[in-house]
Amino acid sequence: MYGYRGRSAGNRKKYYNKFLSLKSILAEFLPEILFEEHYYLENGKEIARIWVEKQGVCVYNKDTWQQAMVFLNEKDATSRMFLARV
């Protein structure tokens, strides 16, 4: 997940919009990508976030660590291919 927590709402919006302008290209590599311009953390701070979710895994459950690591490795490789393209 990319979450931009810059001090300025204007900067957060600027960076979010940059990613949003690349959404169609990102979706080629990560079709399940999610965009959320206004997300509130537990402490009440507002961030913009872009992420891909994996259901059924928990970092606190050792039995799902293998699934989580495979997911993270696949998404990391995919994001590197995207970055090489832009």
PyMOL Python script that loads the backbone (N, CA, C, O; Angstrom):
from pymol import cmd

cmd.read_pdbstr("""\
ATOM      1  N   MET A   1       0.848  -1.169   0.000  1.00  0.00           N
ATOM      2  CA  MET A   1       0.000   0.000   0.000  1.00  0.00           C
ATOM      3  C   MET A   1       0.889   1.226   0.000  1.00  0.00           C
ATOM      4  O   MET A   1       1.874   1.300   0.736  1.00  0.00           O
ATOM      5  N   TYR A   2       0.537   2.167  -0.818  1.00  0.00           N
ATOM      6  CA  TYR A   2       1.186   3.464  -0.802  1.00  0.00           C
ATOM      7  C   TYR A   2       0.234   4.416  -0.105  1.00  0.00           C
ATOM      8  O   TYR A   2      -0.890   4.628  -0.561  1.00  0.00           O
ATOM      9  N   GLY A   3       0.673   4.974   0.974  1.00  0.00           N
ATOM     10  CA  GLY A   3      -0.138   5.974   1.667  1.00  0.00           C
ATOM     11  C   GLY A   3       0.683   7.236   1.816  1.00  0.00           C
ATOM     12  O   GLY A   3       1.738   7.215   2.449  1.00  0.00           O
ATOM     13  N   TYR A   4       0.221   8.329   1.249  1.00  0.00           N
ATOM     14  CA  TYR A   4       0.958   9.583   1.334  1.00  0.00           C
ATOM     15  C   TYR A   4       0.442  10.373   2.514  1.00  0.00           C
ATOM     16  O   TYR A   4      -0.742  10.703   2.583  1.00  0.00           O
ATOM     17  N   ARG A   5       1.344  10.682   3.457  1.00  0.00           N
ATOM     18  CA  ARG A   5       0.961  11.393   4.671  1.00  0.00           C
ATOM     19  C   ARG A   5       1.643  12.744   4.755  1.00  0.00           C
ATOM     20  O   ARG A   5       2.016  13.177   5.845  1.00  0.00           O
ATOM     21  N   GLY A   6       1.807  13.397   3.666  1.00  0.00           N
ATOM     22  CA  GLY A   6       2.465  14.698   3.674  1.00  0.00           C
ATOM     23  C   GLY A   6       1.752  15.690   4.564  1.00  0.00           C
ATOM     24  O   GLY A   6       0.565  15.537   4.850  1.00  0.00           O
ATOM     25  N   ARG A   7       2.457  16.687   4.994  1.00  0.00           N
ATOM     26  CA  ARG A   7       1.899  17.685   5.906  1.00  0.00           C
ATOM     27  C   ARG A   7       0.827  18.537   5.238  1.00  0.00           C
ATOM     28  O   ARG A   7      -0.051  19.073   5.914  1.00  0.00           O
ATOM     29  N   SER A   8       0.891  18.660   3.949  1.00  0.00           N
ATOM     30  CA  SER A   8      -0.022  19.546   3.239  1.00  0.00           C
ATOM     31  C   SER A   8      -1.073  18.739   2.480  1.00  0.00           C
ATOM     32  O   SER A   8      -0.743  17.805   1.748  1.00  0.00           O
ATOM     33  N   ALA A   9      -2.331  19.105   2.660  1.00  0.00           N
ATOM     34  CA  ALA A   9      -3.408  18.451   1.908  1.00  0.00           C
ATOM     35  C   ALA A   9      -3.229  18.697   0.414  1.00  0.00           C
ATOM     36  O   ALA A   9      -3.565  17.841  -0.403  1.00  0.00           O
ATOM     37  N   GLY A  10      -2.699  19.866   0.058  1.00  0.00           N
ATOM     38  CA  GLY A  10      -2.455  20.175  -1.349  1.00  0.00           C
ATOM     39  C   GLY A  10      -1.431  19.248  -1.964  1.00  0.00           C
ATOM     40  O   GLY A  10      -1.610  18.779  -3.089  1.00  0.00           O
ATOM     41  N   ASN A  11      -0.344  18.975  -1.230  1.00  0.00           N
ATOM     42  CA  ASN A  11       0.670  18.046  -1.732  1.00  0.00           C
ATOM     43  C   ASN A  11       0.127  16.629  -1.826  1.00  0.00           C
ATOM     44  O   ASN A  11       0.408  15.911  -2.785  1.00  0.00           O
ATOM     45  N   ARG A  12      -0.659  16.229  -0.820  1.00  0.00           N
ATOM     46  CA  ARG A  12      -1.250  14.893  -0.847  1.00  0.00           C
ATOM     47  C   ARG A  12      -2.120  14.744  -2.089  1.00  0.00           C
ATOM     48  O   ARG A  12      -2.050  13.729  -2.782  1.00  0.00           O
ATOM     49  N   LYS A  13      -2.929  15.741  -2.365  1.00  0.00           N
ATOM     50  CA  LYS A  13      -3.807  15.701  -3.542  1.00  0.00           C
ATOM     51  C   LYS A  13      -2.983  15.686  -4.831  1.00  0.00           C
ATOM     52  O   LYS A  13      -3.322  14.974  -5.777  1.00  0.00           O
ATOM     53  N   LYS A  14      -1.914  16.462  -4.868  1.00  0.00           N
ATOM     54  CA  LYS A  14      -1.054  16.513  -6.056  1.00  0.00           C
ATOM     55  C   LYS A  14      -0.463  15.134  -6.356  1.00  0.00           C
ATOM     56  O   LYS A  14      -0.521  14.672  -7.496  1.00  0.00           O
ATOM     57  N   TYR A  15       0.100  14.480  -5.350  1.00  0.00           N
ATOM     58  CA  TYR A  15       0.711  13.170  -5.567  1.00  0.00           C
ATOM     59  C   TYR A  15      -0.346  12.106  -5.865  1.00  0.00           C
ATOM     60  O   TYR A  15      -0.121  11.229  -6.700  1.00  0.00           O
ATOM     61  N   TYR A  16      -1.485  12.174  -5.195  1.00  0.00           N
ATOM     62  CA  TYR A  16      -2.562  11.235  -5.467  1.00  0.00           C
ATOM     63  C   TYR A  16      -3.007  11.375  -6.929  1.00  0.00           C
ATOM     64  O   TYR A  16      -3.195  10.372  -7.617  1.00  0.00           O
ATOM     65  N   ASN A  17      -3.174  12.599  -7.397  1.00  0.00           N
ATOM     66  CA  ASN A  17      -3.600  12.829  -8.775  1.00  0.00           C
ATOM     67  C   ASN A  17      -2.567  12.353  -9.784  1.00  0.00           C
ATOM     68  O   ASN A  17      -2.925  11.913 -10.876  1.00  0.00           O
ATOM     69  N   LYS A  18      -1.281  12.437  -9.427  1.00  0.00           N
ATOM     70  CA  LYS A  18      -0.243  11.898 -10.318  1.00  0.00           C
ATOM     71  C   LYS A  18      -0.424  10.397 -10.487  1.00  0.00           C
ATOM     72  O   LYS A  18      -0.374   9.878 -11.603  1.00  0.00           O
ATOM     73  N   PHE A  19      -0.634   9.702  -9.368  1.00  0.00           N
ATOM     74  CA  PHE A  19      -0.878   8.261  -9.453  1.00  0.00           C
ATOM     75  C   PHE A  19      -2.183   7.973 -10.181  1.00  0.00           C
ATOM     76  O   PHE A  19      -2.253   7.039 -10.979  1.00  0.00           O
ATOM     77  N   LEU A  20      -3.203   8.757  -9.918  1.00  0.00           N
ATOM     78  CA  LEU A  20      -4.496   8.572 -10.569  1.00  0.00           C
ATOM     79  C   LEU A  20      -4.377   8.711 -12.085  1.00  0.00           C
ATOM     80  O   LEU A  20      -5.049   7.999 -12.831  1.00  0.00           O
ATOM     81  N   SER A  21      -3.518   9.630 -12.541  1.00  0.00           N
ATOM     82  CA  SER A  21      -3.329   9.805 -13.987  1.00  0.00           C
ATOM     83  C   SER A  21      -2.670   8.578 -14.620  1.00  0.00           C
ATOM     84  O   SER A  21      -2.754   8.380 -15.832  1.00  0.00           O
ATOM     85  N   LEU A  22      -2.016   7.760 -13.797  1.00  0.00           N
ATOM     86  CA  LEU A  22      -1.376   6.536 -14.290  1.00  0.00           C
ATOM     87  C   LEU A  22      -2.234   5.297 -14.043  1.00  0.00           C
ATOM     88  O   LEU A  22      -1.776   4.174 -14.255  1.00  0.00           O
ATOM     89  N   LYS A  23      -3.456   5.490 -13.604  1.00  0.00           N
ATOM     90  CA  LYS A  23      -4.315   4.380 -13.196  1.00  0.00           C
ATOM     91  C   LYS A  23      -4.476   3.331 -14.285  1.00  0.00           C
ATOM     92  O   LYS A  23      -4.403   2.137 -13.995  1.00  0.00           O
ATOM     93  N   SER A  24      -4.691   3.735 -15.514  1.00  0.00           N
ATOM     94  CA  SER A  24      -4.901   2.749 -16.583  1.00  0.00           C
ATOM     95  C   SER A  24      -3.643   1.911 -16.818  1.00  0.00           C
ATOM     96  O   SER A  24      -3.734   0.716 -17.103  1.00  0.00           O
ATOM     97  N   ILE A  25      -2.487   2.530 -16.700  1.00  0.00           N
ATOM     98  CA  ILE A  25      -1.229   1.778 -16.849  1.00  0.00           C
ATOM     99  C   ILE A  25      -1.026   0.866 -15.646  1.00  0.00           C
ATOM    100  O   ILE A  25      -0.663  -0.300 -15.800  1.00  0.00           O
ATOM    101  N   LEU A  26      -1.263   1.403 -14.440  1.00  0.00           N
ATOM    102  CA  LEU A  26      -1.142   0.581 -13.231  1.00  0.00           C
ATOM    103  C   LEU A  26      -2.064  -0.628 -13.294  1.00  0.00           C
ATOM    104  O   LEU A  26      -1.681  -1.726 -12.890  1.00  0.00           O
ATOM    105  N   ALA A  27      -3.278  -0.430 -13.800  1.00  0.00           N
ATOM    106  CA  ALA A  27      -4.256  -1.511 -13.864  1.00  0.00           C
ATOM    107  C   ALA A  27      -3.827  -2.630 -14.822  1.00  0.00           C
ATOM    108  O   ALA A  27      -4.269  -3.769 -14.672  1.00  0.00           O
ATOM    109  N   GLU A  28      -2.981  -2.320 -15.794  1.00  0.00           N
ATOM    110  CA  GLU A  28      -2.445  -3.365 -16.668  1.00  0.00           C
ATOM    111  C   GLU A  28      -1.592  -4.339 -15.864  1.00  0.00           C
ATOM    112  O   GLU A  28      -1.594  -5.540 -16.133  1.00  0.00           O
ATOM    113  N   PHE A  29      -0.870  -3.826 -14.887  1.00  0.00           N
ATOM    114  CA  PHE A  29       0.032  -4.634 -14.076  1.00  0.00           C
ATOM    115  C   PHE A  29      -0.651  -5.171 -12.822  1.00  0.00           C
ATOM    116  O   PHE A  29      -0.368  -6.284 -12.379  1.00  0.00           O
ATOM    117  N   LEU A  30      -1.544  -4.380 -12.261  1.00  0.00           N
ATOM    118  CA  LEU A  30      -2.251  -4.748 -11.030  1.00  0.00           C
ATOM    119  C   LEU A  30      -3.750  -4.490 -11.215  1.00  0.00           C
ATOM    120  O   LEU A  30      -4.256  -3.472 -10.743  1.00  0.00           O
ATOM    121  N   PRO A  31      -4.460  -5.384 -11.885  1.00  0.00           N
ATOM    122  CA  PRO A  31      -5.874  -5.127 -12.176  1.00  0.00           C
ATOM    123  C   PRO A  31      -6.719  -4.942 -10.916  1.00  0.00           C
ATOM    124  O   PRO A  31      -7.777  -4.315 -10.976  1.00  0.00           O
ATOM    125  N   GLU A  32      -6.277  -5.468  -9.790  1.00  0.00           N
ATOM    126  CA  GLU A  32      -7.051  -5.380  -8.553  1.00  0.00           C
ATOM    127  C   GLU A  32      -6.690  -4.155  -7.703  1.00  0.00           C
ATOM    128  O   GLU A  32      -7.093  -4.070  -6.543  1.00  0.00           O
ATOM    129  N   ILE A  33      -5.941  -3.215  -8.266  1.00  0.00           N
ATOM    130  CA  ILE A  33      -5.493  -2.037  -7.519  1.00  0.00           C
ATOM    131  C   ILE A  33      -6.684  -1.172  -7.078  1.00  0.00           C
ATOM    132  O   ILE A  33      -7.653  -1.003  -7.819  1.00  0.00           O
ATOM    133  N   LEU A  34      -6.590  -0.641  -5.881  1.00  0.00           N
ATOM    134  CA  LEU A  34      -7.645   0.190  -5.304  1.00  0.00           C
ATOM    135  C   LEU A  34      -7.093   1.576  -4.990  1.00  0.00           C
ATOM    136  O   LEU A  34      -5.967   1.714  -4.511  1.00  0.00           O
ATOM    137  N   PHE A  35      -7.891   2.588  -5.261  1.00  0.00           N
ATOM    138  CA  PHE A  35      -7.520   3.978  -5.001  1.00  0.00           C
ATOM    139  C   PHE A  35      -8.490   4.560  -3.991  1.00  0.00           C
ATOM    140  O   PHE A  35      -9.700   4.370  -4.115  1.00  0.00           O
ATOM    141  N   GLU A  36      -7.985   5.256  -3.006  1.00  0.00           N
ATOM    142  CA  GLU A  36      -8.837   5.915  -2.022  1.00  0.00           C
ATOM    143  C   GLU A  36      -8.199   7.259  -1.652  1.00  0.00           C
ATOM    144  O   GLU A  36      -7.164   7.319  -0.988  1.00  0.00           O
ATOM    145  N   GLU A  37      -8.845   8.320  -2.100  1.00  0.00           N
ATOM    146  CA  GLU A  37      -8.280   9.655  -1.891  1.00  0.00           C
ATOM    147  C   GLU A  37      -8.386  10.115  -0.444  1.00  0.00           C
ATOM    148  O   GLU A  37      -7.498  10.811   0.049  1.00  0.00           O
ATOM    149  N   HIS A  38      -9.452   9.738   0.240  1.00  0.00           N
ATOM    150  CA  HIS A  38      -9.655  10.171   1.624  1.00  0.00           C
ATOM    151  C   HIS A  38      -9.804   8.952   2.519  1.00  0.00           C
ATOM    152  O   HIS A  38     -10.843   8.291   2.514  1.00  0.00           O
ATOM    153  N   TYR A  39      -8.758   8.658   3.288  1.00  0.00           N
ATOM    154  CA  TYR A  39      -8.779   7.537   4.225  1.00  0.00           C
ATOM    155  C   TYR A  39      -8.291   8.066   5.566  1.00  0.00           C
ATOM    156  O   TYR A  39      -7.328   8.830   5.634  1.00  0.00           O
ATOM    157  N   TYR A  40      -8.965   7.652   6.627  1.00  0.00           N
ATOM    158  CA  TYR A  40      -8.614   8.145   7.958  1.00  0.00           C
ATOM    159  C   TYR A  40      -7.981   7.036   8.787  1.00  0.00           C
ATOM    160  O   TYR A  40      -8.562   5.968   8.974  1.00  0.00           O
ATOM    161  N   LEU A  41      -6.780   7.312   9.277  1.00  0.00           N
ATOM    162  CA  LEU A  41      -6.077   6.378  10.147  1.00  0.00           C
ATOM    163  C   LEU A  41      -6.755   6.343  11.514  1.00  0.00           C
ATOM    164  O   LEU A  41      -7.604   7.183  11.814  1.00  0.00           O
ATOM    165  N   GLU A  42      -6.379   5.375  12.336  1.00  0.00           N
ATOM    166  CA  GLU A  42      -6.960   5.246  13.669  1.00  0.00           C
ATOM    167  C   GLU A  42      -6.766   6.506  14.506  1.00  0.00           C
ATOM    168  O   GLU A  42      -7.588   6.825  15.366  1.00  0.00           O
ATOM    169  N   ASN A  43      -5.666   7.223  14.245  1.00  0.00           N
ATOM    170  CA  ASN A  43      -5.393   8.442  15.014  1.00  0.00           C
ATOM    171  C   ASN A  43      -6.133   9.664  14.459  1.00  0.00           C
ATOM    172  O   ASN A  43      -5.957  10.774  14.961  1.00  0.00           O
ATOM    173  N   GLY A  44      -6.958   9.464  13.430  1.00  0.00           N
ATOM    174  CA  GLY A  44      -7.745  10.543  12.858  1.00  0.00           C
ATOM    175  C   GLY A  44      -7.084  11.278  11.706  1.00  0.00           C
ATOM    176  O   GLY A  44      -7.716  12.120  11.068  1.00  0.00           O
ATOM    177  N   LYS A  45      -5.822  10.974  11.430  1.00  0.00           N
ATOM    178  CA  LYS A  45      -5.110  11.644  10.342  1.00  0.00           C
ATOM    179  C   LYS A  45      -5.637  11.150   8.993  1.00  0.00           C
ATOM    180  O   LYS A  45      -5.860   9.956   8.793  1.00  0.00           O
ATOM    181  N   GLU A  46      -5.827  12.084   8.091  1.00  0.00           N
ATOM    182  CA  GLU A  46      -6.305  11.758   6.747  1.00  0.00           C
ATOM    183  C   GLU A  46      -5.117  11.518   5.830  1.00  0.00           C
ATOM    184  O   GLU A  46      -4.163  12.296   5.811  1.00  0.00           O
ATOM    185  N   ILE A  47      -5.188  10.416   5.061  1.00  0.00           N
ATOM    186  CA  ILE A  47      -4.175  10.118   4.052  1.00  0.00           C
ATOM    187  C   ILE A  47      -4.890   9.738   2.762  1.00  0.00           C
ATOM    188  O   ILE A  47      -6.093   9.479   2.761  1.00  0.00           O
ATOM    189  N   ALA A  48      -4.144   9.709   1.672  1.00  0.00           N
ATOM    190  CA  ALA A  48      -4.609   9.126   0.416  1.00  0.00           C
ATOM    191  C   ALA A  48      -3.881   7.797   0.298  1.00  0.00           C
ATOM    192  O   ALA A  48      -2.698   7.710   0.627  1.00  0.00           O
ATOM    193  N   ARG A  49      -4.568   6.766  -0.165  1.00  0.00           N
ATOM    194  CA  ARG A  49      -3.888   5.473  -0.272  1.00  0.00           C
ATOM    195  C   ARG A  49      -4.246   4.758  -1.560  1.00  0.00           C
ATOM    196  O   ARG A  49      -5.335   4.907  -2.115  1.00  0.00           O
ATOM    197  N   ILE A  50      -3.272   3.969  -2.012  1.00  0.00           N
ATOM    198  CA  ILE A  50      -3.398   3.145  -3.210  1.00  0.00           C
ATOM    199  C   ILE A  50      -2.863   1.780  -2.799  1.00  0.00           C
ATOM    200  O   ILE A  50      -1.734   1.669  -2.320  1.00  0.00           O
ATOM    201  N   TRP A  51      -3.671   0.744  -2.984  1.00  0.00           N
ATOM    202  CA  TRP A  51      -3.244  -0.538  -2.462  1.00  0.00           C
ATOM    203  C   TRP A  51      -3.852  -1.703  -3.208  1.00  0.00           C
ATOM    204  O   TRP A  51      -4.780  -1.559  -4.004  1.00  0.00           O
ATOM    205  N   VAL A  52      -3.285  -2.878  -2.916  1.00  0.00           N
ATOM    206  CA  VAL A  52      -3.802  -4.160  -3.391  1.00  0.00           C
ATOM    207  C   VAL A  52      -3.973  -5.006  -2.135  1.00  0.00           C
ATOM    208  O   VAL A  52      -3.074  -5.077  -1.297  1.00  0.00           O
ATOM    209  N   GLU A  53      -5.122  -5.640  -2.013  1.00  0.00           N
ATOM    210  CA  GLU A  53      -5.449  -6.375  -0.799  1.00  0.00           C
ATOM    211  C   GLU A  53      -5.355  -7.878  -1.008  1.00  0.00           C
ATOM    212  O   GLU A  53      -5.687  -8.389  -2.077  1.00  0.00           O
ATOM    213  N   LYS A  54      -4.904  -8.573   0.010  1.00  0.00           N
ATOM    214  CA  LYS A  54      -4.866 -10.041   0.008  1.00  0.00           C
ATOM    215  C   LYS A  54      -5.757 -10.529   1.144  1.00  0.00           C
ATOM    216  O   LYS A  54      -5.462 -10.286   2.314  1.00  0.00           O
ATOM    217  N   GLN A  55      -6.832 -11.207   0.809  1.00  0.00           N
ATOM    218  CA  GLN A  55      -7.761 -11.738   1.802  1.00  0.00           C
ATOM    219  C   GLN A  55      -7.249 -13.075   2.343  1.00  0.00           C
ATOM    220  O   GLN A  55      -6.552 -13.814   1.649  1.00  0.00           O
ATOM    221  N   GLY A  56      -7.602 -13.365   3.574  1.00  0.00           N
ATOM    222  CA  GLY A  56      -7.316 -14.679   4.138  1.00  0.00           C
ATOM    223  C   GLY A  56      -5.931 -14.872   4.707  1.00  0.00           C
ATOM    224  O   GLY A  56      -5.551 -15.997   5.031  1.00  0.00           O
ATOM    225  N   VAL A  57      -5.162 -13.796   4.839  1.00  0.00           N
ATOM    226  CA  VAL A  57      -3.845 -13.907   5.460  1.00  0.00           C
ATOM    227  C   VAL A  57      -3.754 -12.928   6.625  1.00  0.00           C
ATOM    228  O   VAL A  57      -4.458 -11.919   6.669  1.00  0.00           O
ATOM    229  N   CYS A  58      -2.880 -13.248   7.558  1.00  0.00           N
ATOM    230  CA  CYS A  58      -2.685 -12.393   8.721  1.00  0.00           C
ATOM    231  C   CYS A  58      -1.213 -12.472   9.115  1.00  0.00           C
ATOM    232  O   CYS A  58      -0.670 -13.568   9.254  1.00  0.00           O
ATOM    233  N   VAL A  59      -0.576 -11.346   9.292  1.00  0.00           N
ATOM    234  CA  VAL A  59       0.846 -11.343   9.659  1.00  0.00           C
ATOM    235  C   VAL A  59       1.059 -11.924  11.049  1.00  0.00           C
ATOM    236  O   VAL A  59       2.176 -12.305  11.398  1.00  0.00           O
ATOM    237  N   TYR A  60      -0.002 -11.993  11.842  1.00  0.00           N
ATOM    238  CA  TYR A  60       0.112 -12.552  13.192  1.00  0.00           C
ATOM    239  C   TYR A  60      -0.138 -14.057  13.231  1.00  0.00           C
ATOM    240  O   TYR A  60       0.010 -14.686  14.279  1.00  0.00           O
ATOM    241  N   ASN A  61      -0.517 -14.637  12.089  1.00  0.00           N
ATOM    242  CA  ASN A  61      -0.783 -16.074  11.997  1.00  0.00           C
ATOM    243  C   ASN A  61       0.324 -16.718  11.167  1.00  0.00           C
ATOM    244  O   ASN A  61       0.384 -16.554   9.948  1.00  0.00           O
ATOM    245  N   LYS A  62       1.189 -17.446  11.845  1.00  0.00           N
ATOM    246  CA  LYS A  62       2.339 -18.063  11.173  1.00  0.00           C
ATOM    247  C   LYS A  62       1.923 -19.012  10.047  1.00  0.00           C
ATOM    248  O   LYS A  62       2.682 -19.224   9.101  1.00  0.00           O
ATOM    249  N   ASP A  63       0.724 -19.578  10.148  1.00  0.00           N
ATOM    250  CA  ASP A  63       0.250 -20.509   9.115  1.00  0.00           C
ATOM    251  C   ASP A  63       0.000 -19.826   7.774  1.00  0.00           C
ATOM    252  O   ASP A  63      -0.024 -20.499   6.743  1.00  0.00           O
ATOM    253  N   THR A  64      -0.187 -18.509   7.761  1.00  0.00           N
ATOM    254  CA  THR A  64      -0.456 -17.796   6.505  1.00  0.00           C
ATOM    255  C   THR A  64       0.755 -17.002   6.014  1.00  0.00           C
ATOM    256  O   THR A  64       0.661 -16.304   5.004  1.00  0.00           O
ATOM    257  N   TRP A  65       1.863 -17.096   6.696  1.00  0.00           N
ATOM    258  CA  TRP A  65       3.057 -16.339   6.299  1.00  0.00           C
ATOM    259  C   TRP A  65       3.504 -16.681   4.880  1.00  0.00           C
ATOM    260  O   TRP A  65       3.881 -15.789   4.119  1.00  0.00           O
ATOM    261  N   GLN A  66       3.467 -17.953   4.519  1.00  0.00           N
ATOM    262  CA  GLN A  66       3.903 -18.353   3.172  1.00  0.00           C
ATOM    263  C   GLN A  66       3.042 -17.679   2.108  1.00  0.00           C
ATOM    264  O   GLN A  66       3.567 -17.146   1.131  1.00  0.00           O
ATOM    265  N   GLN A  67       1.718 -17.702   2.292  1.00  0.00           N
ATOM    266  CA  GLN A  67       0.811 -17.047   1.342  1.00  0.00           C
ATOM    267  C   GLN A  67       1.090 -15.548   1.267  1.00  0.00           C
ATOM    268  O   GLN A  67       1.095 -14.964   0.184  1.00  0.00           O
ATOM    269  N   ALA A  68       1.318 -14.937   2.410  1.00  0.00           N
ATOM    270  CA  ALA A  68       1.585 -13.499   2.451  1.00  0.00           C
ATOM    271  C   ALA A  68       2.886 -13.167   1.728  1.00  0.00           C
ATOM    272  O   ALA A  68       2.948 -12.189   0.983  1.00  0.00           O
ATOM    273  N   MET A  69       3.918 -13.969   1.942  1.00  0.00           N
ATOM    274  CA  MET A  69       5.206 -13.696   1.299  1.00  0.00           C
ATOM    275  C   MET A  69       5.128 -13.884  -0.213  1.00  0.00           C
ATOM    276  O   MET A  69       5.714 -13.100  -0.961  1.00  0.00           O
ATOM    277  N   VAL A  70       4.422 -14.899  -0.669  1.00  0.00           N
ATOM    278  CA  VAL A  70       4.247 -15.107  -2.113  1.00  0.00           C
ATOM    279  C   VAL A  70       3.527 -13.906  -2.712  1.00  0.00           C
ATOM    280  O   VAL A  70       3.935 -13.387  -3.751  1.00  0.00           O
ATOM    281  N   PHE A  71       2.458 -13.467  -2.058  1.00  0.00           N
ATOM    282  CA  PHE A  71       1.697 -12.303  -2.514  1.00  0.00           C
ATOM    283  C   PHE A  71       2.589 -11.065  -2.585  1.00  0.00           C
ATOM    284  O   PHE A  71       2.598 -10.365  -3.597  1.00  0.00           O
ATOM    285  N   LEU A  72       3.338 -10.795  -1.517  1.00  0.00           N
ATOM    286  CA  LEU A  72       4.206  -9.613  -1.490  1.00  0.00           C
ATOM    287  C   LEU A  72       5.285  -9.685  -2.557  1.00  0.00           C
ATOM    288  O   LEU A  72       5.584  -8.678  -3.199  1.00  0.00           O
ATOM    289  N   ASN A  73       5.872 -10.853  -2.757  1.00  0.00           N
ATOM    290  CA  ASN A  73       6.907 -11.003  -3.789  1.00  0.00           C
ATOM    291  C   ASN A  73       6.343 -10.792  -5.189  1.00  0.00           C
ATOM    292  O   ASN A  73       6.973 -10.144  -6.024  1.00  0.00           O
ATOM    293  N   GLU A  74       5.150 -11.341  -5.448  1.00  0.00           N
ATOM    294  CA  GLU A  74       4.522 -11.156  -6.761  1.00  0.00           C
ATOM    295  C   GLU A  74       4.213  -9.677  -7.016  1.00  0.00           C
ATOM    296  O   GLU A  74       4.492  -9.157  -8.097  1.00  0.00           O
ATOM    297  N   LYS A  75       3.642  -9.012  -6.026  1.00  0.00           N
ATOM    298  CA  LYS A  75       3.264  -7.610  -6.197  1.00  0.00           C
ATOM    299  C   LYS A  75       4.485  -6.714  -6.293  1.00  0.00           C
ATOM    300  O   LYS A  75       4.467  -5.716  -7.013  1.00  0.00           O
ATOM    301  N   ASP A  76       5.549  -7.060  -5.569  1.00  0.00           N
ATOM    302  CA  ASP A  76       6.786  -6.279  -5.660  1.00  0.00           C
ATOM    303  C   ASP A  76       7.369  -6.399  -7.068  1.00  0.00           C
ATOM    304  O   ASP A  76       7.784  -5.401  -7.658  1.00  0.00           O
ATOM    305  N   ALA A  77       7.399  -7.604  -7.597  1.00  0.00           N
ATOM    306  CA  ALA A  77       7.925  -7.802  -8.952  1.00  0.00           C
ATOM    307  C   ALA A  77       7.064  -7.064  -9.977  1.00  0.00           C
ATOM    308  O   ALA A  77       7.584  -6.468 -10.920  1.00  0.00           O
ATOM    309  N   THR A  78       5.749  -7.107  -9.786  1.00  0.00           N
ATOM    310  CA  THR A  78       4.833  -6.418 -10.701  1.00  0.00           C
ATOM    311  C   THR A  78       5.049  -4.913 -10.640  1.00  0.00           C
ATOM    312  O   THR A  78       5.079  -4.249 -11.676  1.00  0.00           O
ATOM    313  N   SER A  79       5.200  -4.371  -9.435  1.00  0.00           N
ATOM    314  CA  SER A  79       5.398  -2.923  -9.320  1.00  0.00           C
ATOM    315  C   SER A  79       6.733  -2.507  -9.931  1.00  0.00           C
ATOM    316  O   SER A  79       6.844  -1.413 -10.484  1.00  0.00           O
ATOM    317  N   ARG A  80       7.736  -3.356  -9.838  1.00  0.00           N
ATOM    318  CA  ARG A  80       9.028  -3.041 -10.474  1.00  0.00           C
ATOM    319  C   ARG A  80       8.908  -3.016 -11.994  1.00  0.00           C
ATOM    320  O   ARG A  80       9.539  -2.188 -12.651  1.00  0.00           O
ATOM    321  N   MET A  81       8.102  -3.917 -12.560  1.00  0.00           N
ATOM    322  CA  MET A  81       7.870  -3.903 -14.012  1.00  0.00           C
ATOM    323  C   MET A  81       7.162  -2.612 -14.417  1.00  0.00           C
ATOM    324  O   MET A  81       7.489  -2.013 -15.442  1.00  0.00           O
ATOM    325  N   PHE A  82       6.198  -2.191 -13.614  1.00  0.00           N
ATOM    326  CA  PHE A  82       5.498  -0.937 -13.892  1.00  0.00           C
ATOM    327  C   PHE A  82       6.467   0.235 -13.861  1.00  0.00           C
ATOM    328  O   PHE A  82       6.463   1.068 -14.768  1.00  0.00           O
ATOM    329  N   LEU A  83       7.291   0.307 -12.834  1.00  0.00           N
ATOM    330  CA  LEU A  83       8.235   1.419 -12.701  1.00  0.00           C
ATOM    331  C   LEU A  83       9.253   1.434 -13.842  1.00  0.00           C
ATOM    332  O   LEU A  83       9.699   2.504 -14.257  1.00  0.00           O
ATOM    333  N   ALA A  84       9.621   0.268 -14.345  1.00  0.00           N
ATOM    334  CA  ALA A  84      10.547   0.211 -15.472  1.00  0.00           C
ATOM    335  C   ALA A  84       9.896   0.747 -16.739  1.00  0.00           C
ATOM    336  O   ALA A  84      10.580   1.234 -17.638  1.00  0.00           O
ATOM    337  N   ARG A  85       8.569   0.654 -16.805  1.00  0.00           N
ATOM    338  CA  ARG A  85       7.850   1.087 -18.014  1.00  0.00           C
ATOM    339  C   ARG A  85       7.622   2.605 -18.055  1.00  0.00           C
ATOM    340  O   ARG A  85       7.640   3.208 -19.128  1.00  0.00           O
ATOM    341  N   VAL A  86       7.408   3.216 -16.887  1.00  0.00           N
ATOM    342  CA  VAL A  86       7.078   4.654 -16.889  1.00  0.00           C
ATOM    343  C   VAL A  86       8.297   5.524 -16.783  1.00  0.00           C
ATOM    344  O   VAL A  86       8.182   6.749 -16.772  1.00  0.00           O
TER     345      VAL A  86
END
""", "prot")
cmd.dss("prot")
cmd.show_as("cartoon", "prot")
cmd.util.cbc("prot")
cmd.orient("prot")
